[in-house]
Amino acid sequence: MTDRPLTLMAVHAHPDDEATGTGGVLARYASEGIRTVLVTCTDGGCGDGPGGVKPGEPGHDPAAVVAMRRRELGKSCEVLGIGHLELLDYADSGMMGWPANDAPGSFWRTPVEESAARLAELMLHYRPDVVVTYDENGFYGHPDHIQANRITTAALAMTGLTPKVYWTTAPRSMMQRFGEAMREFDPDWAEPSPEEAAAMARIGLPDEEITTWVDTAEFGGRKFDALAAHASQGENILFLKMGKERFTELLGMETFVRVQDGTGAPLPENDLFAGLR
């Protein structure tokens, strides 16, 4: 019998991703005494600079953005009670098709085997019981999210570890409610074009395909505060427009697809650690 603590490892692409899709579970499980480990793969240098200045615009200083976002990430980790933060520190690759995709040192350009070997070392050190990352399309096609999925899969193969593995997702019913809520709280929130609506309809999964529904409403305020800690990216964090109460109503349930399991825990489940305790 081992006295090693039950451990959750979340592998995310950028500073602020930890709060968006997994802020609730990280806060909840940390409060239950589970060891929480966040691996952030990139430095976030393609994020907004002060005043919302965008990459490539005059005044956007990637090094200053990286330093600012690292401070914000530290604050978010404090809010969520994350026990261990590990930085792979690859250069942010930007959105698909940006020149940053192919910049030297970018996460997208780095061979999967190289990044996976570094992640494998962390996995062997922490020996997680549960690993969470994105699906094969990075939830919405972001290159760094796709790469995070690839290196997580490769790292698990390298280590031979067999934790429960989950991909973050969103129920299509929630995506619809989110759009309605944004129009309620932001008069400038435009109705999507038919093309945009079709693209949004492909994000997430039909409710019946989601395997794991974790109630994190008790930690909705902390998830909101963790997102708010990433203040430099506030223009892109649309959820903050809603305020804490509405935010928790809409986002108080975090959802996943279980893709690896050795416990035999029945589905659907309401606990990432079902079968482990």
C-alpha positions in Angstrom: 0.0 0.0 0.0 1.4 3.4 -1.0 1.0 6.7 1.0 1.4 8.6 -2.3 -1.5 11.1 -2.5 -4.1 10.9 -5.2 -3.0 13.2 -8.0 -4.7 15.2 -10.7 -2.5 16.5 -13.6 -3.9 19.0 -16.0 -2.0 19.7 -19.2 -2.8 23.0 -20.7 -1.6 25.2 -23.5 -1.5 28.7 -22.2 -1.8 30.8 -19.1 -5.6 31.2 -18.4 -6.5 27.9 -20.0 -6.3 26.2 -16.6 -9.2 28.4 -15.3 -11.4 28.2 -18.4 -12.0 24.5 -18.7 -10.7 23.0 -15.5 -10.8 25.8 -12.8 -13.7 24.1 -11.1 -12.2 20.7 -10.8 -8.8 22.0 -9.9 -10.3 24.0 -7.0 -12.7 21.2 -6.0 -10.1 18.4 -5.8 -7.5 20.6 -4.2 -10.1 21.3 -1.4 -10.6 17.6 -1.0 -6.9 17.0 -0.4 -6.0 15.7 -3.8 -2.6 16.8 -5.1 -3.1 19.1 -8.1 -0.5 19.6 -10.8 -0.8 22.1 -13.6 1.5 21.8 -16.6 1.4 24.9 -18.8 3.0 24.3 -22.2 3.6 27.8 -23.6 4.6 31.2 -22.4 1.5 33.0 -23.7 3.5 35.5 -25.6 0.9 35.8 -28.4 -1.7 37.1 -25.9 -2.8 40.8 -25.7 -0.4 43.4 -24.4 -1.3 46.3 -22.1 -4.4 48.2 -23.4 -5.4 45.2 -25.5 -2.7 45.7 -28.1 -2.5 42.6 -30.4 0.5 40.6 -31.6 2.0 42.3 -34.6 0.6 45.7 -33.6 2.9 48.6 -32.6 3.6 48.4 -28.9 3.2 44.6 -28.5 6.2 43.4 -26.7 6.1 39.6 -26.4 8.7 39.5 -23.6 6.7 41.9 -21.5 3.5 39.9 -22.3 5.2 36.7 -21.2 6.3 38.3 -17.9 2.9 39.8 -17.2 1.0 36.5 -18.0 3.4 34.5 -15.8 2.5 36.8 -12.8 -1.2 36.3 -13.7 -0.8 32.6 -13.9 0.7 32.5 -10.4 -2.2 34.5 -9.0 -4.7 32.1 -10.7 -2.9 29.1 -9.2 -3.2 30.7 -5.7 -6.9 31.3 -6.2 -7.6 27.7 -7.3 -5.3 26.2 -4.7 -3.1 24.4 -7.3 -0.3 22.7 -5.5 2.3 22.4 -8.3 2.9 24.5 -11.4 5.2 23.2 -14.1 6.2 25.4 -17.0 7.4 23.8 -20.3 7.8 27.4 -21.5 7.6 26.9 -25.3 6.9 30.0 -27.4 3.2 30.6 -27.9 2.3 29.5 -31.4 -0.7 31.9 -31.9 -3.8 30.9 -33.7 -3.8 28.5 -36.6 -2.3 30.1 -39.7 -0.4 32.8 -37.8 3.3 33.3 -38.7 4.1 32.4 -35.0 3.1 28.8 -35.8 6.5 28.3 -37.5 8.7 30.6 -35.4 11.8 29.0 -33.9 10.9 27.6 -30.5 7.2 27.6 -31.0 5.3 24.8 -29.4 3.6 23.8 -32.7 7.0 23.5 -34.4 8.7 21.6 -31.7 8.8 17.8 -32.4 6.2 15.9 -30.4 8.7 13.4 -29.2 10.9 16.2 -27.7 8.0 17.9 -25.8 6.5 14.6 -24.8 9.8 13.4 -23.3 9.8 16.4 -20.9 6.2 15.8 -20.0 6.9 12.1 -19.4 9.6 13.1 -16.9 6.9 15.1 -15.0 4.5 12.2 -15.2 7.0 9.8 -13.7 7.8 12.3 -11.0 4.2 13.0 -10.0 2.6 9.7 -11.1 -0.9 11.1 -11.7 -4.0 9.1 -11.1 -6.0 11.3 -13.4 -4.7 13.3 -16.4 -6.8 16.0 -18.2 -6.1 17.7 -21.5 -7.8 18.6 -24.7 -9.3 16.4 -27.4 -7.5 15.7 -30.7 -8.8 19.0 -32.3 -7.7 21.0 -29.3 -11.4 21.7 -28.5 -11.6 24.4 -31.2 -8.6 23.9 -33.5 -5.9 25.9 -31.7 -2.5 24.6 -32.6 -1.1 24.7 -29.1 -4.2 22.8 -27.7 -3.8 20.2 -30.4 -0.1 19.9 -29.6 -0.9 19.5 -25.9 -3.2 16.6 -26.7 -0.4 15.0 -28.9 2.3 15.3 -26.3 0.1 14.0 -23.5 -0.8 10.9 -25.5 2.9 10.4 -26.4 4.1 11.0 -22.9 1.7 8.4 -21.5 2.9 5.9 -24.1 6.5 6.6 -23.1 6.0 6.1 -19.4 3.7 3.1 -19.5 1.5 4.8 -16.8 -2.2 4.0 -16.9 -4.1 6.9 -15.2 -7.6 7.7 -16.0 -7.4 10.1 -18.9 -10.0 12.8 -19.8 -10.5 15.3 -22.6 -12.2 18.6 -21.8 -15.4 19.3 -23.7 -18.6 21.2 -23.5 -22.2 20.1 -23.9 -23.8 21.6 -27.0 -26.8 22.6 -24.8 -24.4 24.7 -22.7 -22.8 26.3 -25.8 -26.3 27.4 -26.9 -27.1 28.9 -23.5 -23.8 30.7 -23.4 -24.5 32.4 -26.7 -27.9 33.5 -25.4 -26.3 34.8 -22.1 -23.7 36.8 -24.0 -26.4 38.6 -26.0 -28.2 39.3 -22.7 -25.1 40.8 -21.0 -23.4 42.4 -24.0 -25.6 44.4 -26.4 -22.7 44.5 -28.9 -22.6 40.7 -29.0 -23.5 40.1 -32.6 -25.6 37.3 -33.9 -23.3 34.8 -35.5 -23.2 34.6 -39.3 -24.4 31.3 -40.7 -20.8 30.2 -41.2 -19.9 31.2 -37.6 -23.0 29.5 -36.3 -22.1 26.3 -38.1 -18.5 26.4 -36.7 -19.8 26.9 -33.2 -22.2 24.0 -33.6 -19.2 21.8 -34.1 -17.6 22.8 -30.8 -18.2 20.5 -27.9 -20.4 17.3 -28.0 -24.0 16.3 -27.9 -25.0 16.0 -24.2 -25.4 12.2 -24.5 -21.8 11.7 -25.6 -20.3 13.3 -22.5 -19.1 10.7 -20.1 -18.3 12.8 -17.0 -20.2 15.6 -15.4 -18.5 17.2 -12.4 -20.5 19.6 -10.2 -18.2 22.5 -9.4 -20.8 25.1 -8.6 -19.5 25.5 -5.1 -16.2 26.7 -6.6 -17.8 28.9 -9.3 -16.6 32.1 -7.5 -13.0 30.9 -7.3 -13.1 29.9 -11.0 -14.4 33.3 -11.9 -11.7 35.0 -9.7 -9.0 32.8 -11.4 -10.2 33.9 -14.8 -10.2 37.5 -13.6 -6.6 37.1 -12.4 -5.7 37.0 -16.1 -6.7 40.6 -16.4 -4.5 41.4 -19.4 -6.6 39.0 -21.5 -9.9 40.3 -20.2 -11.1 41.4 -23.7 -11.0 37.7 -24.7 -12.4 36.2 -21.5 -16.0 36.8 -22.4 -17.4 34.9 -19.4 -16.4 37.8 -17.1 -19.1 40.1 -18.6 -21.7 38.0 -16.8 -20.7 38.5 -13.2 -20.1 35.8 -10.7 -23.7 34.6 -10.1 -24.7 34.1 -13.7 -21.2 32.7 -14.5 -21.7 30.0 -11.9 -25.2 29.2 -13.1 -23.9 28.6 -16.6 -20.4 27.2 -15.9 -20.9 25.4 -12.6 -20.6 22.0 -14.2 -17.4 20.9 -15.9 -17.7 18.2 -18.5 -15.3 15.6 -19.9 -14.9 12.6 -22.1 -13.2 9.7 -20.5 -10.7 8.1 -23.0 -8.7 5.8 -20.8 -9.7 4.0 -17.6 -8.6 0.9 -15.7 -11.0 1.2 -12.8 -14.2 -0.1 -14.5 -16.1 2.8 -13.0 -19.6 2.9 -14.6 -20.5 5.7 -17.0 -21.8 8.4 -16.9 -19.9 9.4 -13.8 -19.8 12.6 -11.7 -16.3 12.3 -10.3 -12.9 12.2 -12.1 -11.7 9.9 -9.3 -14.6 7.5 -9.5 -13.1 4.0 -8.9 -10.0 5.4 -7.3 -11.3 6.1 -3.8 
